[in-house]
Amino acid sequence: TSDGAILLSRKEYPAIMAAVINHQRAVEGDEIPVEAEIFKKSTQALARYYHYLYLLLDGQREEAFSLISGLSEELDELTNEEYALILPEIITVSCLQNLMDDGLSATAEIFFDEELNNPAFLRAHYLYRKHHGELAWAEGLHSSYLKALDGSPLFINKIEKSINI
């Protein structure tokens, strides 16, 4: 991790990573994968993130939002990869539920300096700018978000539709 911790010290982590790889292969093949049991049962942040996605896919938006919001307390403990996956979702939920605070806002400003082009990042950035009244910037980001969705796999498009921005 970024702080030098060894991930394999997390007992379940190898099994979670195997499930993530299987998930990603299915998504890249334009399939809708079945949720791995470890995503449902593990308390690890990465597994909870993937469970969040499947809750969204299953139409359980409020439960999904509650799950991802709970991860905001663990941001400092995440690997760089986990952080890049989870933070856009926390920002999205905070904006949609009008729960954005100064601390998260400062974190978001730093995060958005990265200029990533994946749908989750662009969605979160769009909602963040819209939430802060920066409408011209938000509209440009919304266009980029829609373009990113055009080239995305079916699973990602279904997730994005379930968030319903």
BADOLUM-259666 format. One record per residue (C-alpha): residue in one letter; y, x, z. Coordinates in nm, 3 decimals. Layout:
N
res=A, north=Y, east=X, up=Z
...
This chain:
165
res=T, north=0.000, east=0.000, up=0.000
res=S, north=0.364, east=0.102, up=-0.012
res=D, north=0.350, east=0.201, up=0.355
res=G, north=0.035, east=0.412, up=0.315
res=A, north=-0.214, east=0.167, up=0.465
res=I, north=-0.560, east=0.158, up=0.312
res=L, north=-0.648, east=-0.183, up=0.173
res=L, north=-1.019, east=-0.144, up=0.223
res=S, north=-0.958, east=-0.160, up=0.596
res=R, north=-0.925, east=-0.532, up=0.534
res=K, north=-1.288, east=-0.636, up=0.555
res=E, north=-1.271, east=-0.917, up=0.299
res=Y, north=-1.042, east=-0.740, up=0.055
res=P, north=-1.308, east=-0.609, up=-0.188
res=A, north=-1.453, east=-0.962, up=-0.221
res=I, north=-1.106, east=-1.108, up=-0.269
res=M, north=-1.028, east=-0.851, up=-0.539
res=A, north=-1.354, east=-0.932, up=-0.719
res=A, north=-1.262, east=-1.303, up=-0.712
res=V, north=-0.912, east=-1.222, up=-0.841
res=I, north=-1.055, east=-1.021, up=-1.130
res=N, north=-1.292, east=-1.305, up=-1.221
res=H, north=-1.001, east=-1.549, up=-1.200
res=Q, north=-0.780, east=-1.333, up=-1.423
res=R, north=-1.053, east=-1.288, up=-1.683
res=A, north=-1.101, east=-1.662, up=-1.708
res=V, north=-0.724, east=-1.724, up=-1.731
res=E, north=-0.686, east=-1.458, up=-2.001
res=G, north=-0.968, east=-1.633, up=-2.189
res=D, north=-0.754, east=-1.951, up=-2.175
res=E, north=-0.997, east=-2.122, up=-1.939
res=I, north=-0.929, east=-2.315, up=-1.622
res=P, north=-1.137, east=-2.124, up=-1.367
res=V, north=-1.305, east=-2.279, up=-1.065
res=E, north=-1.156, east=-2.169, up=-0.735
res=A, north=-1.356, east=-1.900, up=-0.556
res=E, north=-1.470, east=-2.001, up=-0.207
res=I, north=-1.311, east=-1.690, up=-0.058
res=F, north=-0.969, east=-1.816, up=-0.168
res=K, north=-1.025, east=-2.131, up=0.037
res=K, north=-1.161, east=-1.958, up=0.347
res=S, north=-0.981, east=-1.626, up=0.383
res=T, north=-0.668, east=-1.577, up=0.588
res=Q, north=-0.561, east=-1.277, up=0.375
res=A, north=-0.228, east=-1.330, up=0.198
res=L, north=-0.368, east=-1.265, up=-0.150
res=A, north=-0.645, east=-1.521, up=-0.106
res=R, north=-0.397, east=-1.773, up=0.031
res=Y, north=-0.174, east=-1.717, up=-0.272
res=Y, north=-0.460, east=-1.799, up=-0.507
res=H, north=-0.556, east=-2.100, up=-0.295
res=Y, north=-0.193, east=-2.213, up=-0.331
res=L, north=-0.232, east=-2.203, up=-0.710
res=Y, north=-0.546, east=-2.415, up=-0.699
res=L, north=-0.381, east=-2.664, up=-0.464
res=L, north=-0.102, east=-2.700, up=-0.720
res=L, north=-0.356, east=-2.741, up=-0.997
res=D, north=-0.525, east=-3.013, up=-0.791
res=G, north=-0.196, east=-3.202, up=-0.748
res=Q, north=-0.159, east=-3.117, up=-0.378
res=R, north=0.198, east=-2.995, up=-0.412
res=E, north=0.316, east=-3.051, up=-0.054
res=E, north=0.010, east=-2.880, up=0.095
res=A, north=0.056, east=-2.593, up=-0.151
res=F, north=0.425, east=-2.559, up=-0.065
res=S, north=0.344, east=-2.556, up=0.306
res=L, north=0.082, east=-2.285, up=0.255
res=I, north=0.309, east=-2.055, up=0.055
res=S, north=0.604, east=-2.109, up=0.290
res=G, north=0.384, east=-1.987, up=0.574
res=L, north=0.348, east=-1.654, up=0.398
res=S, north=0.720, east=-1.582, up=0.432
res=E, north=0.653, east=-1.444, up=0.780
res=E, north=0.416, east=-1.184, up=0.631
res=L, north=0.636, east=-1.039, up=0.354
res=D, north=0.668, east=-0.701, up=0.528
res=E, north=0.289, east=-0.668, up=0.546
res=L, north=0.218, east=-0.725, up=0.176
res=T, north=0.124, east=-0.469, up=-0.083
res=N, north=0.367, east=-0.430, up=-0.373
res=E, north=0.136, east=-0.636, up=-0.596
res=E, north=0.104, east=-0.916, up=-0.340
res=Y, north=0.478, east=-0.915, up=-0.286
res=A, north=0.544, east=-0.952, up=-0.660
res=L, north=0.310, east=-1.253, up=-0.674
res=I, north=0.408, east=-1.427, up=-0.351
res=L, north=0.785, east=-1.378, up=-0.324
res=P, north=0.870, east=-1.581, up=-0.639
res=E, north=0.668, east=-1.871, up=-0.497
res=I, north=0.843, east=-1.851, up=-0.160
res=I, north=1.182, east=-1.846, up=-0.334
res=T, north=1.082, east=-2.140, up=-0.555
res=V, north=0.970, east=-2.352, up=-0.261
res=S, north=1.277, east=-2.255, up=-0.057
res=C, north=1.507, east=-2.363, up=-0.339
res=L, north=1.321, east=-2.686, up=-0.414
res=Q, north=1.315, east=-2.785, up=-0.047
res=N, north=1.668, east=-2.657, up=0.023
res=L, north=1.538, east=-2.410, up=0.283
res=M, north=1.700, east=-2.093, up=0.149
res=D, north=1.842, east=-1.886, up=0.434
res=D, north=2.061, east=-1.574, up=0.430
res=G, north=1.771, east=-1.335, up=0.493
res=L, north=1.561, east=-1.471, up=0.209
res=S, north=1.867, east=-1.487, up=-0.014
res=A, north=1.935, east=-1.115, up=0.045
res=T, north=1.570, east=-1.034, up=-0.028
res=A, north=1.584, east=-1.243, up=-0.347
res=E, north=1.896, east=-1.063, up=-0.472
res=I, north=1.719, east=-0.729, up=-0.442
res=F, north=1.399, east=-0.866, up=-0.596
res=F, north=1.577, east=-1.013, up=-0.897
res=D, north=1.709, east=-0.669, up=-0.988
res=E, north=1.357, east=-0.603, up=-1.123
res=E, north=1.411, east=-0.822, up=-1.433
res=L, north=1.048, east=-0.921, up=-1.484
res=N, north=0.963, east=-1.159, up=-1.765
res=N, north=0.670, east=-1.358, up=-1.633
res=P, north=0.705, east=-1.734, up=-1.583
res=A, north=0.687, east=-1.730, up=-1.202
res=F, north=0.962, east=-1.468, up=-1.172
res=L, north=1.185, east=-1.643, up=-1.427
res=R, north=1.126, east=-1.983, up=-1.263
res=A, north=1.217, east=-1.849, up=-0.920
res=H, north=1.523, east=-1.669, up=-1.054
res=Y, north=1.636, east=-1.980, up=-1.242
res=L, north=1.599, east=-2.201, up=-0.933
res=Y, north=1.770, east=-1.943, up=-0.716
res=R, north=2.074, east=-1.917, up=-0.946
res=K, north=2.088, east=-2.296, up=-0.982
res=H, north=2.063, east=-2.335, up=-0.603
res=H, north=2.361, east=-2.102, up=-0.565
res=G, north=2.567, east=-2.290, up=-0.824
res=E, north=2.551, east=-2.017, up=-1.087
res=L, north=2.476, east=-2.268, up=-1.361
res=A, north=2.554, east=-2.060, up=-1.672
res=W, north=2.326, east=-1.783, up=-1.549
res=A, north=2.063, east=-2.040, up=-1.450
res=E, north=2.061, east=-2.197, up=-1.799
res=G, north=2.002, east=-1.858, up=-1.962
res=L, north=1.714, east=-1.795, up=-1.725
res=H, north=1.573, east=-2.141, up=-1.795
res=S, north=1.561, east=-2.062, up=-2.168
res=S, north=1.381, east=-1.734, up=-2.095
res=Y, north=1.141, east=-1.920, up=-1.866
res=L, north=1.053, east=-2.171, up=-2.139
res=K, north=0.995, east=-1.888, up=-2.389
res=A, north=0.767, east=-1.710, up=-2.143
res=L, north=0.568, east=-2.031, up=-2.099
res=D, north=0.514, east=-2.058, up=-2.475
res=G, north=0.297, east=-1.746, up=-2.473
res=S, north=0.122, east=-1.815, up=-2.144
res=P, north=-0.241, east=-1.918, up=-2.090
res=L, north=-0.335, east=-2.280, up=-2.023
res=F, north=-0.386, east=-2.220, up=-1.649
res=I, north=-0.034, east=-2.086, up=-1.605
res=N, north=0.115, east=-2.373, up=-1.804
res=K, north=-0.071, east=-2.626, up=-1.588
res=I, north=0.051, east=-2.456, up=-1.270
res=E, north=0.409, east=-2.455, up=-1.394
res=K, north=0.389, east=-2.825, up=-1.486
res=S, north=0.259, east=-2.906, up=-1.139
res=I, north=0.562, east=-2.735, up=-0.981
res=N, north=0.772, east=-2.963, up=-1.200
res=I, north=1.111, east=-2.795, up=-1.222
